[in-house]
Amino acid sequence: MRKTSSLSFLSYGTRATSCYWSTNLTAQLVEAFVKNFKRLVSQGGLFLALASGFGIHGHMLKRTIFSKTPTSTLLNFSTSSSSANPPYNITTCIIASLQQCAIDKNLKKGQQLHAQLLITGISSSSPSSTTSLINMYAKCNQMNQALLVLNRTADYARNVFAYNALISGFVLNGLPQDGLGAYEEMRQAGVLPDKYTFPCLIKGLCEVMEVFQVKKIHGLVRKLGLDLDMYVGSSLVSSYLKSELMKEARELFDEIPDRDVVLWNSMVNGYAQIGRFDEALGVCREMSQEGVLMSKFTVSGVLSVFAVRGDFDNGRLVHGFMIKMGFDSCVSVCNALIDMYGKCRCAVDALEIFETMNEKDIFSWNSILSANELCSDHDGTLRLFDRMLGDGVQLDLVTITTILPACSHLAALVHGREIHGYMIVNGFVKDGESENMYSLQTINALMDMYAKCGSMRDAGMVFYNMSNRDTASWNIMIMGYGMHGYGNEALYMFSDMCKSGLKPNEITFVGVLLACSHAGFISQGIKFLGEMELKHGVVPTIQHYTCVIDMLGRAGQLEEAYRLAVTMPIQTNPVVWRALLAACQLYGNVDLAEIAAQKVFELNPAHCGNYVLMSNTYVAAGRYQEVLDIRHTMRQQDVKKTPGCSWIELKNGINTFINGDRNHPEARLIYPELHLLAAHIREHGYVPLL
């Protein structure tokens, strides 16, 4: 490209940017302009002409360069000047580049631009550069640096925009108390807040439940005449609703004359989030009566109401409305729809929505995993989880807390260990650090998985590495030891729990009594039942009496078990009598089994387990006519035995086998071997049960 004078260059640049802006013809033209511009900047002496050029054509140039040119070109251009006397509008370039760094979260380039501002001295004379720097550091999660920028800024440059950027940064980075501190400093400095200060500040106050401070802010907002601003009003309404100050929220909502869809959404979602579902739907009806069209955020809020209620029919109606309005392409709305179908136990519909989504985020995956898990499709949950990993989606705490119970139900220890490894590598488990509520829940789920998979050694390692333990943590260990026959370890754990100062609850005593039952600690089990209310203030429930009856039955003390069943101060249920019936089958007490069976048939005649237990009792006693009678009764009552199911976890995943099913890909090799084994054990006197 031939050399041009400064004025002809500006003319050329204007034509270039105009052409590029109007036609978007090619990026090469702008790149050529930037290349020559950088060369002229390095020469110096053309800054006044350049400043004049910006004055005439700056708006078009700014839109072209900062909207159309790649970020890397902008950043290189902004930091390239080596002149001792920077041009008047290099500030504009750097500020625009800082904004791009904030969007891209490009900390390295942002720091380079910060250095350039310090070298040229622009930062001390440009309040807007201070605001841009604070915003950039905040978006890059570097709040210490953002605060340092403000502290090193002259008092005259600490304007409302700089403080707004700092407050917003603190709140968005999960530091609401620091945001409140920045606001207090702002007031002490005599800087008057504006309408952009309050939404983030109110959100931060709401997160730390500073209701009194919110009311103080509301008073200031009213004094400044900003209480009728829709965004400020919306923030206040949401804050009052989250604090369950229903009257204040409704009064403020009614005072605002121009209520747009954002404000209506605040009311709908606010009521939904605190469980006031009738009010949420009532506001939605008001919204419709006033002719305000529902947005995608309204639809998400209404779907959350129907999800919690399990209201499939109305949820389906909203689904139809969503398709009509074109919201079915919105990821957040589809996520809410998946969640609704999942909580309505309609995993097939949830999966259909999921598969039709062109774009899926972490919430989409978490919603579909949760939907499958709620519908007890644990195998399907693990298959979806494997797909998620194959697609390279990064897991979060919600994913892990959802997938670990599926591993627990299937005893999928290999999968569980892989997830534990992922948690360690990605920093979900950090030794020596205190857990917050969410990570504690996740670690408890991990420990529960190991306990239910029978790996108490691994469960114990997780437990003893925890810096904080809640009641659930101790319960998991007590229940795990008890379930696997480690009675002494379970009781030692219970003793340590009491010494730690944590109060045992109903679940704790279910684990303790279960441990006594499986280990045969009869006298200790009866003692614990008697001490529950007197010593620990826990009233025994039907679960505790069932554990003791099971304990007595396992020990062969059938008469004592029956006596407790008929004299306990709580109304019996089928589980109690089924436990006694199982004990009678174990010890061959047909007479007492018939009494227990009569009770359980009265309470729950449709449960196949009752008939199976009684039939097997008759088989063991050689009373085959009664066996035929039981089977005839089952046919008359249309009671079908649930097919037996077993599974094994191998390297290729979970292999499931259902009685009578031949769909396994290796069935032609497996079942001949199985029949051969069955024939061998029959030769040794094995008689199959019902």
C-alpha positions as CSV (number, residue, x, y, z in Angstrom):
1,M,0.0,0.0,0.0
2,R,1.4,3.4,-0.9
3,K,2.4,6.0,1.7
4,T,-0.1,8.7,2.4
5,S,-0.1,12.0,4.3
6,S,-1.8,12.2,7.7
7,L,-4.9,13.9,6.3
8,S,-5.2,11.6,3.3
9,F,-4.7,8.7,5.7
10,L,-7.6,9.8,7.8
11,S,-9.7,10.2,4.7
12,Y,-8.7,6.8,3.6
13,G,-9.4,5.4,7.1
14,T,-12.9,6.9,7.1
15,R,-13.7,5.4,3.7
16,A,-12.3,2.1,4.8
17,T,-14.4,2.0,8.0
18,S,-17.5,3.3,6.2
19,C,-17.2,0.6,3.5
20,Y,-16.6,-2.1,6.1
21,W,-19.4,-1.0,8.3
22,S,-22.0,-0.6,5.6
23,T,-21.2,-3.8,3.6
24,N,-19.1,-5.9,6.0
25,L,-17.2,-6.6,2.8
26,T,-13.9,-7.8,4.2
27,A,-11.7,-7.6,7.3
28,Q,-8.6,-7.0,5.2
29,L,-9.4,-3.4,4.6
30,V,-9.7,-2.6,8.4
31,E,-6.6,-4.6,9.1
32,A,-4.7,-2.6,6.6
33,F,-6.0,0.6,8.2
34,V,-5.0,-0.6,11.6
35,K,-1.5,-1.6,10.4
36,N,-0.9,1.9,8.9
37,F,-2.4,3.5,12.0
38,K,0.0,1.7,14.3
39,R,2.9,2.7,12.1
40,L,1.9,6.4,12.3
41,V,1.5,6.2,16.0
42,S,5.0,4.8,16.4
43,Q,6.3,7.8,14.4
44,G,4.7,10.4,16.8
45,G,3.8,13.9,15.7
46,L,0.5,13.0,14.1
47,F,-1.6,12.8,17.2
48,L,-3.3,16.2,16.8
49,A,-4.4,15.3,13.3
50,L,-5.5,11.9,14.5
51,A,-7.5,13.4,17.4
52,S,-9.2,15.7,14.9
53,G,-10.0,12.7,12.8
54,F,-11.5,10.9,15.8
55,G,-13.6,14.0,16.5
56,I,-15.1,13.9,13.0
57,H,-15.3,10.2,12.4
58,G,-14.7,8.7,15.8
59,H,-18.2,7.1,16.2
60,M,-17.9,5.1,13.0
61,L,-14.3,4.2,13.7
62,K,-15.1,3.0,17.2
63,R,-18.0,0.9,16.1
64,T,-15.9,-0.6,13.3
65,I,-12.7,-1.3,15.1
66,F,-14.1,-2.4,18.5
67,S,-17.1,-4.3,17.2
68,K,-15.8,-5.9,14.0
69,T,-12.0,-6.4,14.5
70,P,-10.8,-9.5,16.4
71,T,-10.0,-8.9,20.0
72,S,-6.3,-9.8,19.6
73,T,-5.9,-7.1,17.0
74,L,-7.5,-4.5,19.3
75,L,-5.4,-5.4,22.3
76,N,-2.1,-5.4,20.3
77,F,-3.1,-2.1,18.8
78,S,-3.9,-0.5,22.2
79,T,-0.6,-1.6,23.8
80,S,1.7,-0.8,20.8
81,S,2.4,2.9,21.3
82,S,5.9,3.7,22.4
83,S,5.5,7.4,22.2
84,A,6.3,9.4,25.3
85,N,3.4,11.8,24.5
86,P,0.3,9.6,24.0
87,P,-2.4,10.8,21.6
88,Y,-5.5,12.4,23.1
89,N,-7.8,9.4,22.1
90,I,-5.5,6.5,22.9
91,T,-7.6,6.5,26.2
92,T,-10.7,5.6,24.2
93,C,-8.8,2.7,22.6
94,I,-7.5,1.4,25.9
95,I,-10.9,1.7,27.6
96,A,-12.7,-0.1,24.8
97,S,-10.0,-2.9,24.9
98,L,-10.5,-3.2,28.7
99,Q,-14.2,-3.7,28.1
100,Q,-13.4,-6.4,25.7
101,C,-11.0,-8.0,28.2
102,A,-13.8,-8.0,30.8
103,I,-16.2,-9.7,28.3
104,D,-13.5,-12.3,27.4
105,K,-12.2,-12.6,30.9
106,N,-8.7,-12.0,29.5
107,L,-6.8,-11.1,32.6
108,K,-3.3,-11.2,31.0
109,K,-4.2,-8.6,28.3
110,G,-6.1,-6.6,30.9
111,Q,-3.0,-6.4,33.0
112,Q,-0.9,-5.3,30.0
113,L,-3.4,-2.5,29.4
114,H,-3.3,-1.5,33.0
115,A,0.5,-1.2,32.8
116,Q,0.1,0.9,29.7
117,L,-2.2,3.3,31.5
118,L,0.3,3.6,34.4
119,I,3.2,4.2,32.0
120,T,1.4,6.9,30.0
121,G,-0.1,8.5,33.1
122,I,-3.6,8.2,31.7
123,S,-5.0,6.4,34.7
124,S,-4.4,9.4,37.0
125,S,-6.3,11.7,34.7
126,S,-9.1,9.6,33.4
127,P,-11.9,8.5,35.8
128,S,-13.4,6.3,33.1
129,S,-10.2,4.3,32.9
130,T,-10.5,3.6,36.6
131,T,-14.0,2.3,36.2
132,S,-13.0,0.1,33.2
133,L,-10.1,-1.3,35.2
134,I,-12.3,-2.2,38.2
135,N,-14.8,-3.8,35.9
136,M,-12.2,-5.8,34.1
137,Y,-10.6,-7.1,37.3
138,A,-14.1,-7.9,38.8
139,K,-15.1,-9.9,35.7
140,C,-11.8,-11.8,35.9
141,N,-12.6,-12.7,39.5
142,Q,-9.7,-10.6,40.9
143,M,-11.5,-8.5,43.4
144,N,-8.3,-7.7,45.4
145,Q,-6.8,-6.1,42.3
146,A,-10.1,-4.2,41.7
147,L,-10.1,-2.8,45.2
148,L,-6.4,-1.9,44.9
149,V,-7.2,0.1,41.7
150,L,-9.8,2.2,43.6
151,N,-7.6,2.7,46.7
152,R,-4.8,4.1,44.5
153,T,-7.2,6.4,42.7
154,A,-7.3,10.1,43.6
155,D,-10.4,11.2,45.5
156,Y,-11.8,13.3,42.6
157,A,-11.7,10.2,40.3
158,R,-13.7,8.0,42.8
159,N,-17.1,8.7,41.2
160,V,-20.3,6.8,41.4
161,F,-19.4,4.7,38.3
162,A,-16.2,3.4,39.9
163,Y,-18.1,2.5,43.1
164,N,-20.9,0.9,41.1
165,A,-18.3,-1.3,39.3
166,L,-16.8,-2.3,42.6
167,I,-20.1,-3.1,44.4
168,S,-21.3,-5.1,41.4
169,G,-18.0,-7.0,41.3
170,F,-18.2,-8.0,45.0
171,V,-21.8,-9.2,44.7
172,L,-21.2,-11.1,41.4
173,N,-18.1,-12.8,42.9
174,G,-20.1,-14.0,46.0
175,L,-18.8,-11.4,48.4
176,P,-21.9,-9.5,49.4
177,Q,-20.5,-8.3,52.7
178,D,-17.6,-6.6,51.0
179,G,-20.1,-5.1,48.5
180,L,-22.0,-3.6,51.5
181,G,-18.6,-2.3,52.8
182,A,-17.9,-0.6,49.5
183,Y,-21.3,1.0,49.6
184,E,-20.7,2.4,53.1
185,E,-17.3,3.8,52.0
186,M,-19.0,5.4,49.0
187,R,-21.5,7.1,51.3
188,Q,-18.8,8.3,53.7
189,A,-16.9,9.7,50.7
190,G,-19.9,11.8,49.9
191,V,-20.6,10.1,46.6
192,L,-24.4,10.0,45.9
193,P,-25.6,6.6,44.6
194,D,-27.7,6.4,41.4
195,K,-30.2,3.9,40.0
196,Y,-27.5,1.6,38.9
197,T,-26.0,1.3,42.4
198,F,-29.1,-0.2,44.0
199,P,-30.0,-3.4,42.1
200,C,-26.6,-5.1,42.8
201,L,-26.5,-3.7,46.3
202,I,-30.0,-5.0,47.1
203,K,-29.2,-8.4,45.7
204,G,-26.1,-8.6,47.9
205,L,-28.0,-7.6,51.0
206,C,-30.6,-10.2,50.3
207,E,-27.9,-12.9,50.0
208,V,-26.8,-12.1,53.6
209,M,-30.4,-11.7,54.8
210,E,-29.8,-8.1,55.9
211,V,-33.5,-7.2,55.9
212,F,-33.1,-4.1,58.1
213,Q,-30.5,-2.8,55.7
214,V,-32.8,-3.5,52.7
215,K,-35.5,-1.4,54.4
216,K,-32.9,1.4,55.0
217,I,-31.9,1.3,51.3
218,H,-35.6,1.4,50.4
219,G,-36.0,4.6,52.4
220,L,-33.0,6.2,50.6
221,V,-34.3,5.1,47.2
222,R,-37.7,6.7,48.0
223,K,-35.9,9.9,49.1
224,L,-33.9,10.0,45.9
225,G,-37.1,9.5,43.9
226,L,-35.9,6.2,42.4
227,D,-38.5,3.9,44.0
228,L,-40.6,4.0,40.9
229,D,-37.7,2.9,38.6
230,M,-38.6,-0.5,37.3
231,Y,-35.1,-2.1,37.8
232,V,-34.7,-0.7,41.3
233,G,-38.3,-1.6,42.2
234,S,-37.9,-5.1,40.8
235,S,-34.8,-5.7,43.0
236,L,-36.6,-4.5,46.1
237,V,-39.6,-6.6,45.3
238,S,-37.4,-9.7,44.9
239,S,-35.5,-8.9,48.1
240,Y,-38.7,-8.6,50.1
241,L,-40.1,-11.8,48.7
242,K,-36.9,-13.8,49.5
243,S,-37.1,-12.4,53.0
244,E,-40.8,-13.5,53.1
245,L,-41.9,-9.9,53.7
246,M,-45.0,-10.5,51.6
247,K,-46.9,-7.3,52.6
248,E,-43.9,-5.0,51.8
249,A,-43.4,-6.7,48.4
250,R,-47.0,-6.5,47.4
251,E,-47.3,-2.8,48.5
252,L,-44.2,-1.8,46.6
253,F,-45.4,-3.7,43.5
254,D,-48.8,-2.0,43.6
255,E,-47.1,1.4,43.9
256,I,-45.1,1.2,40.7
257,P,-47.2,2.6,37.9
258,D,-45.4,1.2,34.8
259,R,-44.9,-2.5,35.5
260,D,-43.1,-4.2,32.7
261,V,-42.7,-8.0,32.3
262,V,-39.4,-7.9,34.4
263,L,-41.3,-6.7,37.5
264,W,-44.1,-9.2,37.0
265,N,-41.5,-11.9,36.7
266,S,-39.9,-10.8,40.0
267,M,-43.3,-11.4,41.7
268,V,-44.0,-14.7,40.0
269,N,-40.5,-16.1,40.6
270,G,-40.2,-14.6,44.1
271,Y,-43.4,-16.3,45.3
272,A,-42.3,-19.6,43.6
273,Q,-38.9,-19.6,45.3
274,I,-40.3,-19.3,48.8
275,G,-43.0,-21.9,48.2
276,R,-46.0,-19.6,47.9
277,F,-47.3,-21.3,44.8
278,D,-50.9,-20.2,44.9
279,E,-49.8,-16.6,45.1
280,A,-47.3,-17.1,42.2
281,L,-50.1,-18.5,40.0
282,G,-52.4,-15.6,41.1
283,V,-49.9,-13.0,40.0
284,C,-49.5,-14.9,36.7
285,R,-53.3,-14.6,36.2
286,E,-53.2,-10.9,37.0
287,M,-50.4,-10.5,34.5
288,S,-52.5,-12.1,31.8
289,Q,-55.6,-9.9,32.7
290,E,-53.5,-6.7,32.4
291,G,-52.4,-7.8,28.9
292,V,-48.8,-8.3,29.8
293,L,-47.4,-11.1,27.6
294,M,-45.5,-13.8,29.5
295,S,-41.7,-14.0,28.8
296,K,-39.5,-17.0,28.9
297,F,-38.6,-16.1,32.5
298,T,-42.3,-16.1,33.4
299,V,-42.7,-19.5,31.8
300,S,-39.7,-20.8,33.8
301,G,-41.2,-19.6,37.1
302,V,-44.6,-21.1,36.4
303,L,-43.0,-24.4,35.4
304,S,-41.1,-24.5,38.7
305,V,-44.4,-24.2,40.5
306,F,-46.0,-27.1,38.6
307,A,-42.7,-29.1,39.1
308,V,-42.9,-28.9,42.9
309,R,-46.6,-29.7,42.9
310,G,-46.2,-32.6,40.4
311,D,-48.9,-31.0,38.3
312,F,-48.4,-32.8,35.0
313,D,-51.6,-31.6,33.3
314,N,-51.0,-27.9,33.8
315,G,-47.3,-28.3,33.1
316,R,-48.2,-29.8,29.8
317,L,-50.5,-26.8,29.0
318,V,-47.5,-24.5,29.7
319,H,-45.4,-26.7,27.4
320,G,-48.0,-26.1,24.6
321,F,-47.9,-22.3,25.3
322,M,-44.1,-22.4,25.2
323,I,-44.1,-24.0,21.8
324,K,-46.7,-21.5,20.5
325,M,-44.6,-18.5,21.7
326,G,-41.3,-20.0,20.3
327,F,-39.7,-20.4,23.7
328,D,-38.9,-24.1,22.9
329,S,-35.5,-23.0,21.5
330,C,-34.6,-21.3,24.8
331,V,-32.2,-23.4,26.9
332,S,-33.4,-22.2,30.3
333,V,-37.0,-22.8,29.5
334,C,-36.3,-26.3,28.2
335,N,-34.3,-27.0,31.4
336,A,-37.3,-26.0,33.5
337,L,-39.5,-28.2,31.3
338,I,-37.2,-31.2,31.8
339,D,-37.2,-30.5,35.6
340,M,-41.0,-30.4,35.6
341,Y,-41.4,-33.7,33.7
342,G,-38.8,-35.3,35.9
343,K,-40.6,-34.3,39.1
344,C,-43.9,-35.5,37.6
345,R,-42.1,-38.9,37.2
346,C,-42.3,-38.7,33.4
347,A,-38.7,-39.5,32.4
348,V,-39.7,-40.4,28.8
349,D,-41.1,-36.9,28.2
350,A,-38.1,-35.3,29.9
351,L,-35.7,-37.3,27.7
352,E,-37.6,-36.3,24.6
353,I,-37.2,-32.6,25.4
354,F,-33.5,-33.1,26.2
355,E,-32.8,-34.9,22.9
356,T,-34.5,-32.2,20.8
357,M,-32.3,-29.4,22.4
358,N,-29.7,-28.1,19.9
359,E,-27.7,-26.5,22.7
360,K,-27.3,-28.1,26.2
361,D,-25.6,-26.5,29.2
362,I,-24.7,-28.0,32.6
363,F,-28.2,-27.3,33.9
364,S,-29.7,-29.4,31.0
365,W,-27.5,-32.4,31.9
366,N,-28.2,-32.0,35.6
367,S,-32.0,-31.8,35.0
368,I,-32.1,-34.9,32.9
369,L,-29.9,-36.9,35.3
370,S,-32.1,-35.9,38.2
371,A,-35.3,-36.8,36.2
372,N,-34.0,-40.3,35.6
373,E,-32.9,-40.7,39.2
374,L,-36.3,-39.5,40.5
375,C,-37.9,-42.2,38.3
376,S,-35.5,-44.8,39.8
377,D,-33.9,-45.5,36.4
378,H,-30.5,-45.7,37.9
379,D,-29.0,-47.6,35.0
380,G,-30.3,-44.9,32.6
381,T,-28.8,-42.2,34.9
382,L,-25.3,-43.8,34.6
383,R,-25.7,-44.2,30.8
384,L,-26.5,-40.5,30.5
385,F,-23.6,-39.6,32.8
386,D,-21.2,-41.6,30.5
387,R,-22.6,-39.6,27.6
388,M,-22.1,-36.3,29.5
389,L,-18.4,-37.2,30.1
390,G,-18.0,-38.2,26.4
391,D,-19.3,-34.8,25.4
392,G,-16.7,-33.1,27.5
393,V,-19.1,-31.4,29.9
394,Q,-17.5,-30.2,33.1
395,L,-19.3,-31.6,36.2
396,D,-20.3,-29.5,39.1
397,L,-21.4,-30.3,42.7
398,V,-25.1,-30.8,41.6
399,T,-24.0,-33.4,39.0
400,I,-21.9,-35.4,41.5
401,T,-24.6,-35.2,44.2
402,T,-27.1,-36.6,41.6
403,I,-25.0,-39.4,40.2
404,L,-23.6,-40.8,43.4
405,P,-27.0,-42.1,44.6
406,A,-27.3,-44.0,41.3
407,C,-24.0,-45.7,42.0
408,S,-25.3,-46.5,45.5
409,H,-28.5,-48.1,44.3
410,L,-26.6,-50.2,41.7
411,A,-23.6,-50.9,44.0
412,A,-21.5,-49.5,41.1
413,L,-18.3,-49.2,43.0
414,V,-16.1,-48.8,39.9
415,H,-18.2,-45.8,38.7
416,G,-18.2,-44.4,42.2
417,R,-14.4,-44.6,42.6
418,E,-14.0,-42.9,39.2
419,I,-16.2,-40.0,40.4
420,H,-14.2,-39.8,43.6
421,G,-11.0,-39.5,41.5
422,Y,-12.6,-36.8,39.4
423,M,-13.6,-34.9,42.5
424,I,-10.0,-35.0,43.9
425,V,-8.4,-34.0,40.5
426,N,-10.9,-31.1,40.0
427,G,-10.7,-29.7,43.6
428,F,-14.1,-30.8,44.8
429,V,-12.4,-32.5,47.8
430,K,-9.7,-30.6,49.6
431,D,-8.2,-32.0,52.7
432,G,-7.9,-29.6,55.6
433,E,-10.4,-27.1,54.3
434,S,-13.8,-26.5,55.8
435,E,-16.7,-27.6,53.7
436,N,-19.7,-25.4,52.9
437,M,-23.2,-26.7,52.9
438,Y,-23.1,-27.9,49.3
439,S,-19.7,-29.6,49.4
440,L,-20.6,-31.3,52.8
441,Q,-23.7,-32.7,51.1
442,T,-21.5,-34.0,48.2
443,I,-19.0,-35.6,50.5
444,N,-21.8,-37.2,52.5
445,A,-23.2,-38.6,49.2
446,L,-19.7,-40.0,48.4
447,M,-19.4,-41.6,51.8
448,D,-22.9,-43.1,51.5
449,M,-22.0,-44.6,48.1
450,Y,-19.0,-46.4,49.6
451,A,-21.0,-47.6,52.5
452,K,-23.9,-49.0,50.3
453,C,-21.4,-50.6,48.0
454,G,-19.9,-52.4,51.0
455,S,-16.6,-50.6,51.0
456,M,-16.5,-49.4,54.6
457,R,-12.8,-48.9,54.5
458,D,-13.2,-46.3,51.8
459,A,-16.2,-44.8,53.6
460,G,-14.1,-44.5,56.8
461,M,-11.2,-42.8,54.9
462,V,-13.7,-40.2,53.6
463,F,-15.2,-39.7,57.0
464,Y,-12.0,-39.2,58.9
465,N,-10.6,-36.8,56.3
466,M,-13.6,-34.5,56.8
467,S,-12.9,-31.3,58.7
468,N,-16.6,-30.8,59.4
469,R,-19.2,-33.5,60.1
470,D,-22.9,-33.1,60.5
471,T,-25.5,-35.6,61.9
472,A,-25.9,-37.1,58.4
473,S,-22.2,-37.9,58.2
474,W,-22.3,-39.9,61.5
475,N,-25.6,-41.6,60.5
476,I,-24.1,-42.8,57.2
477,M,-21.2,-44.5,59.0
478,I,-23.4,-46.0,61.7
479,M,-25.9,-47.3,59.1
480,G,-23.1,-48.6,56.9
481,Y,-21.4,-50.6,59.7
482,G,-24.8,-51.9,60.9
483,M,-26.0,-53.0,57.5
484,H,-22.8,-55.0,56.8
485,G,-22.7,-56.7,60.2
486,Y,-20.0,-54.6,61.9
487,G,-22.0,-54.2,65.1
488,N,-19.2,-53.2,67.4
489,E,-17.9,-50.6,65.0
490,A,-21.4,-49.1,64.6
491,L,-21.8,-48.8,68.4
492,Y,-18.4,-47.3,68.8
493,M,-19.3,-44.8,66.1
494,F,-22.5,-44.0,68.0
495,S,-20.6,-43.4,71.2
496,D,-18.1,-41.1,69.5
497,M,-21.0,-39.2,67.9
498,C,-22.5,-38.5,71.4
499,K,-19.1,-37.5,72.7
500,S,-18.7,-35.0,69.8
501,G,-21.7,-33.0,71.1
502,L,-24.0,-33.8,68.1
503,K,-27.5,-35.0,69.1
504,P,-28.6,-38.3,67.6
505,N,-31.9,-38.3,65.7
506,E,-34.5,-40.9,64.5
507,I,-32.2,-42.0,61.6
508,T,-29.3,-42.5,64.0
509,F,-31.3,-45.0,66.1
510,V,-32.5,-46.8,63.0
511,G,-28.8,-47.5,62.2
512,V,-28.0,-48.4,65.8
513,L,-30.9,-50.9,66.1
514,L,-30.1,-52.3,62.7
515,A,-26.6,-52.9,63.8
516,C,-27.8,-54.7,66.9
517,S,-30.2,-56.8,64.8
518,H,-27.5,-57.9,62.3
519,A,-24.9,-58.5,65.0
520,G,-27.3,-60.3,67.4
521,F,-26.9,-57.8,70.2
522,I,-30.4,-58.5,71.6
523,S,-30.1,-57.0,75.1
524,Q,-28.3,-53.9,73.9
525,G,-30.9,-53.4,71.2
526,I,-33.8,-53.5,73.7
527,K,-31.8,-51.2,76.0
528,F,-31.4,-48.6,73.2
529,L,-35.1,-48.8,72.4
530,G,-35.9,-48.0,76.0
531,E,-33.4,-45.1,76.3
532,M,-34.3,-43.4,73.1
533,E,-37.0,-41.1,74.6
534,L,-35.8,-41.0,78.2
535,K,-32.1,-40.2,77.5
536,H,-32.0,-38.7,74.0
537,G,-35.5,-37.2,73.6
538,V,-36.2,-39.2,70.4
539,V,-39.7,-40.8,70.3
540,P,-39.6,-44.3,68.8
541,T,-41.4,-44.6,65.5
542,I,-42.7,-47.6,63.6
543,Q,-39.2,-48.0,61.9
544,H,-37.5,-48.5,65.3
545,Y,-40.1,-51.1,66.5
546,T,-39.7,-52.9,63.2
547,C,-35.9,-53.1,63.7
548,V,-36.4,-54.6,67.2
549,I,-39.0,-57.1,65.9
550,D,-36.6,-58.1,63.1
551,M,-33.8,-58.4,65.7
552,L,-35.8,-60.7,67.9
553,G,-37.0,-62.7,64.9
554,R,-33.4,-63.2,63.6
555,A,-32.4,-64.4,67.1
556,G,-35.3,-67.0,67.0
557,Q,-37.2,-65.2,69.8
558,L,-40.4,-65.3,67.8
559,E,-42.9,-65.2,70.7
560,E,-41.2,-62.1,72.1
561,A,-41.3,-60.5,68.6
562,Y,-45.0,-61.3,68.3
563,R,-45.7,-59.9,71.7
564,L,-43.9,-56.6,70.9
565,A,-45.9,-56.4,67.6
566,V,-49.2,-56.6,69.3
567,T,-48.4,-54.4,72.4
568,M,-46.3,-51.6,70.9
569,P,-47.9,-48.1,71.3
570,I,-48.0,-47.4,67.6
571,Q,-50.4,-48.8,65.0
572,T,-48.7,-51.6,63.1
573,N,-48.1,-51.5,59.4
574,P,-47.5,-54.3,56.8
575,V,-43.7,-54.0,57.2
576,V,-43.8,-55.1,60.9
577,W,-45.8,-58.2,60.1
578,R,-43.7,-59.0,57.1
579,A,-40.6,-58.9,59.2
580,L,-42.2,-61.3,61.6
581,L,-43.3,-63.5,58.7
582,A,-39.8,-63.7,57.3
583,A,-38.5,-64.7,60.7
584,C,-41.1,-67.4,61.0
585,Q,-40.1,-68.7,57.5
586,L,-36.4,-68.8,58.7
587,Y,-37.2,-70.9,61.8
588,G,-40.1,-72.9,60.3
589,N,-42.8,-71.7,62.7
590,V,-45.8,-72.3,60.4
591,D,-48.5,-71.5,63.1
592,L,-47.1,-68.1,63.9
593,A,-46.4,-67.5,60.2
594,E,-50.1,-68.0,59.5
595,I,-51.0,-65.4,62.1
596,A,-48.5,-62.9,60.7
597,A,-49.7,-63.7,57.1
598,Q,-53.3,-63.1,58.1
599,K,-52.4,-59.6,59.5
600,V,-50.3,-58.6,56.5
601,F,-52.9,-59.8,54.0
602,E,-55.5,-57.6,55.7
603,L,-53.2,-54.5,55.6
604,N,-51.7,-55.0,52.2
605,P,-53.3,-57.7,50.1
606,A,-51.7,-56.6,46.8
607,H,-48.0,-57.0,47.9
608,C,-46.5,-60.1,46.2
609,G,-43.9,-60.5,48.9
610,N,-46.5,-61.6,51.5
611,Y,-47.6,-64.5,49.3
612,V,-44.0,-65.5,48.4
613,L,-42.9,-65.6,52.1
614,M,-45.9,-67.7,53.1
615,S,-45.5,-70.0,50.1
616,N,-41.9,-70.6,51.0
617,T,-42.8,-71.3,54.6
618,Y,-45.2,-74.0,53.4
619,V,-42.6,-75.4,51.0
620,A,-40.0,-75.7,53.9
621,A,-42.7,-77.5,55.9
622,G,-43.6,-79.9,53.1
623,R,-47.2,-78.6,52.9
624,Y,-47.5,-78.5,49.1
625,Q,-51.3,-78.3,49.0
626,E,-51.1,-75.0,50.8
627,V,-48.5,-73.9,48.3
628,L,-51.0,-74.5,45.5
629,D,-53.7,-72.7,47.4
630,I,-51.4,-69.6,47.8
631,R,-50.7,-69.6,44.1
632,H,-54.4,-69.9,43.3
633,T,-55.1,-67.0,45.6
634,M,-52.5,-64.9,43.8
635,R,-54.1,-65.6,40.5
636,Q,-57.5,-64.7,41.9
637,Q,-56.2,-61.5,43.4
638,D,-54.3,-60.7,40.1
639,V,-51.1,-60.5,42.2
640,K,-48.0,-61.0,40.1
641,K,-44.6,-61.8,41.5
642,T,-42.0,-59.1,40.8
643,P,-39.4,-60.7,38.5
644,G,-36.1,-61.3,40.2
645,C,-33.3,-58.9,39.1
646,S,-29.6,-59.0,39.6
647,W,-26.7,-57.1,38.1
648,I,-22.9,-57.0,38.0
649,E,-20.5,-54.2,37.3
650,L,-17.7,-55.0,34.8
651,K,-15.3,-52.8,32.9
652,N,-17.8,-52.4,30.1
653,G,-20.5,-51.1,32.5
654,I,-23.5,-52.5,34.4
655,N,-24.8,-55.9,33.2
656,T,-28.4,-56.4,34.3
657,F,-30.3,-59.8,34.4
658,I,-34.0,-60.1,34.9
659,N,-35.8,-63.4,35.4
660,G,-37.2,-64.6,32.1
661,D,-35.5,-61.9,30.1
662,R,-33.1,-63.0,27.3
663,N,-32.2,-59.5,25.9
664,H,-28.6,-59.5,27.1
665,P,-26.2,-59.5,24.1
666,E,-24.3,-62.5,25.5
667,A,-27.5,-64.5,26.5
668,R,-26.7,-67.4,24.1
669,L,-23.4,-68.0,26.1
670,I,-24.6,-67.2,29.6
671,Y,-27.8,-69.2,30.0
672,P,-26.5,-72.6,28.9
673,E,-23.8,-72.3,31.6
674,L,-26.5,-71.2,34.1
675,H,-28.7,-74.2,33.3
676,L,-25.7,-76.5,33.7
677,L,-24.9,-75.0,37.2
678,A,-28.6,-75.3,38.2
679,A,-28.6,-79.0,37.2
680,H,-25.5,-79.6,39.3
681,I,-26.9,-78.0,42.5
682,R,-30.2,-79.9,42.0
683,E,-28.3,-83.1,42.1
684,H,-27.1,-82.2,45.6
685,G,-30.7,-81.7,46.9
686,Y,-31.4,-78.0,46.1
687,V,-35.2,-77.3,45.9
688,P,-36.0,-73.9,44.3
689,L,-38.3,-71.6,46.1
690,L,-41.3,-69.8,44.6
